[in-house]
């Protein structure tokens, strides 16, 4: 469950950074590796984990463009950007 939550958070945050802020912290290859791992984990453990379950219910890992950017995502993305940009 924790790995699913971690990967979902990464998909949400890095998709927001890429699609909404037009910045990149991780490579496309790394993002896709995480996405593929998340899809595999969700197929293996299809039970709700209590973290954006509805958003990722039918997600196939092909894109993060449509993922939500609510207050939590925006705040976490901005925090990570501040850390990376020093």
C-alpha positions in Angstrom: 0.0 0.0 0.0 2.7 2.5 0.9 4.5 1.9 -2.4 1.3 2.5 -4.3 0.8 5.7 -2.4 4.3 6.8 -3.1 4.1 6.1 -6.8 0.7 7.9 -7.0 2.1 10.9 -5.3 5.0 11.0 -7.7 2.7 10.7 -10.7 0.5 13.6 -9.4 3.4 15.9 -8.4 5.6 15.4 -11.4 2.7 15.5 -13.9 1.7 18.9 -12.4 5.3 20.1 -12.6 5.7 19.0 -16.2 2.3 19.9 -17.7 1.2 22.9 -15.6 4.6 24.5 -14.6 6.5 23.5 -17.8 9.4 22.3 -15.8 11.1 18.9 -15.4 12.8 17.3 -12.4 12.8 13.7 -13.6 13.3 12.3 -17.0 10.5 11.0 -19.1 12.1 7.6 -18.8 12.1 7.7 -15.0 8.5 8.9 -14.9 7.4 6.1 -17.2 9.3 3.6 -15.1 7.4 4.8 -12.0 4.1 4.8 -14.0 4.7 1.2 -15.2 5.5 0.1 -11.7 2.4 1.7 -10.4 0.2 0.1 -13.0 1.7 -3.3 -12.1 1.2 -2.8 -8.4 -2.4 -1.7 -8.8 -3.1 -4.7 -10.9 -1.5 -7.0 -8.3 -3.2 -5.2 -5.3 -6.5 -3.8 -6.6 -7.8 -2.8 -3.1 -8.3 0.9 -2.2 -5.4 2.4 -0.4 -7.1 5.7 0.6 -5.0 8.0 -1.6 -6.6 9.2 -4.8 -8.2 5.8 -5.4 -10.9 7.1 -7.8 -8.3 9.1 -9.9 -6.2 6.0 -10.4 -9.0 3.4 -10.7 -8.7 3.0 -14.5 -5.4 4.8 -15.0 -3.1 3.0 -17.5 0.1 4.9 -17.1 0.2 6.4 -20.6 0.0 10.0 -19.5 -0.3 12.2 -16.4 -1.9 15.1 -18.3 -5.4 14.6 -16.9 -4.3 14.0 -13.3 -5.8 16.5 -10.8 -3.8 19.4 -9.4 -5.6 20.1 -6.2 -4.2 22.0 -3.2 -2.2 19.1 -1.9 -0.6 18.4 -5.3 0.2 22.1 -5.9 1.7 22.6 -2.4 3.8 19.4 -2.7 5.1 20.3 -6.2 6.1 23.8 -5.2 7.9 22.4 -2.1 9.8 19.9 -4.2 10.7 22.6 -6.8 12.0 24.8 -4.0 14.2 22.0 -2.8 15.5 21.2 -6.2 16.1 24.8 -7.2 17.7 25.7 -3.9 
